[in-house]
Amino acid sequence: MDNDKKFPKYSIIEVRTGKPKGDNRPESYKIDIGSIKVLEYYDTKDKWERRKKIVLPTKEKSMCEILRKRKSEEVSLGMFKPKNIDFYWEKSTPKDEEARKSCYTQLSFFNKQKDEIESIPYSFRYKFYCYGESDCKGHDLPIIDWEIGQSYRNWRWRYKHENVLLEKIKERWLTLICSSKNDIYFFVGNMNRFRDNFMILGVFYPPLSK
């Protein structure tokens, strides 16, 4: 985007929107990129207090609950608290790449030709269980957060050995972000073409209060 339209996560923006054709999910909107006005940025002061006031009221009971709702209504986004989190990677498959391209296409703000985002040869995933769900058999979801892919692209020049690079990514997304010192929540979403398949869109990890 042009410099005057760029903004970091947790910014408050004003923008014109409209419903996209062929996508009846309630949270899906088409963005008029030219109308973006960046109003404010919510920083991490006071243990993310301003961010928490916006994010935490959207919390669902669990990933299991989101999947139950999906059977009866058009749920496409959710946020919940996981437990027993693990992180791993595996070689990407053609199916992974199809899902990634579909996700990036639907997230696009632009109505013009875009350079295709460079693919990466791995699929990064979180495994976890749900709080308050005695019958939870566990979940294993791919991570589609743009930041993790960009970290792979940027860090490969710093860490020349592939295994070192992958361990550094795991250290960041498991050891640091999912630290026991943080209050961990996952953002998840599905895609218009694959509505029963949810993915990790990001992690909300304010420090725990005493």
PyMOL commands that set and color helices and strands:
alter all, ss='L'
color gray80, all
select helices_A, chain A and resi 3-5+33-35+45-58+63-70+94-107+146-155+162-176
alter helices_A, ss='H'
color red, helices_A
select strands_A, chain A and resi 11-14+17-18+30-31+37-41+77-80+82-91+122-130+139-142+185-189+199-204
alter strands_A, ss='S'
color yellow, strands_A
deselect
rebuild
show_as cartoon
